[in-house]
């Protein structure tokens, strides 16, 4: 099998894609001839449908990962975007399962155009943010990249679709002979795009010589509060944990009443904290003491929409903790458990839209996210990598079982010199 794979890659390399030198650590880029569409014709209704689906996935995923202990933070948009690029190559029941779990309800051609329109719209947020000082500049950066094995026969249709809608050229790396170098190159790119907030996205050992393709999204966000907290007012105070015990935490307070969006219901309160520029806000939902577990189990996109709909401006005296932490996830089991197991099945996955063959499956989806909230504002970053490898369905052209006596020769190829000759009649 391994010999066949080496021969296959060597032959495919002879008819390799259009190349140009680019990328970290000398990576080459397999470039589509098509530029990104900068004015996609996605209708407002299509964008609404896409966002609604993404938001539904966001809370479905929360319910799937909330069973882990401790703090939790992730970017559902980053995960959905990375999987959307993968979905571009999915076919059959594999594609159907992915669409159901990720809430991709638009037809394929409209889905990727809508993702492009949404991404380009989000990219304009920094210039749209009003009245923001240069030293408090609003930042939102979302980028994609694709890292493929040199010589693998990726379909031009697949590369064109990603270039047109996701602005991603494929960097060609050599997983087969230098998997660790490829892993470091991917992690370096992610670190650079997230201002070093996301390091070592792909853990050691996950990129192996049989890796074929890695699709990556990175997102970076930084914004100042519209109503900043006065750092001189920050003081250590009690914070009650779920088990009822108390710890000391740095609590920051607004030094004045602020008009904030506020809502409350049976067992909870919620508040919105706007960021400068008016483009984004943080929504905080605080269950009453003893209600956290019950409220968490009910949290969904519909429940969240109801909370937002109930927001009214109130003069709020707000105190909250400052915090900073990083979360990491390997999502293979989580997503499989959410009813898309076929994509991760090395015998049944159908990602034939990537290379024209049913020879690939998703080995894993890794995600890492960082958040820091302090008196000045919020900094957040996240990245997602979808790691794709050959399935067990890669069939050899010839099957040879050496189960009888044989001869062998060891020779120097450049000079044709025969260095050793042997015979095996009994291998015991």
NORNOR-V520676 format. One line per field, one symbol per residue. phi: phi as a letter, one per 40 degrees, with the letter a starting at -180 (. if undefined). Layout:
# NORNOR-V520676
phi->???
This chain:
# NORNOR-V520676
phi->.cccccccccccccbccdbacagcfgccbcccccccccbdcccdcccccccccccccdcdcdccbccccgcaaabcccccccccccddbcbgcdccccccccgcbcddccccccdcccccccccddccccfbcccbccbabbbbabbbcdgcccccccccccccbbgbccccbbccbaccccccccccccdccbfgcbbfdcccgccbdccbabbbbbbbbaacccbcccccccacacbccccgcbbcbcbbbccacbcbcaaaacgabaabbccdhgcaabbbbbccdgbdcccdcccacccccccccccbcbcbcbbaccaaabbbabcdccccccgbcdcbccbbdbbcccbgbcbbaccabbabababbbccibbaaaabbbbbbccccccccbbbbcbadababbbccdbgcccabaabbacc
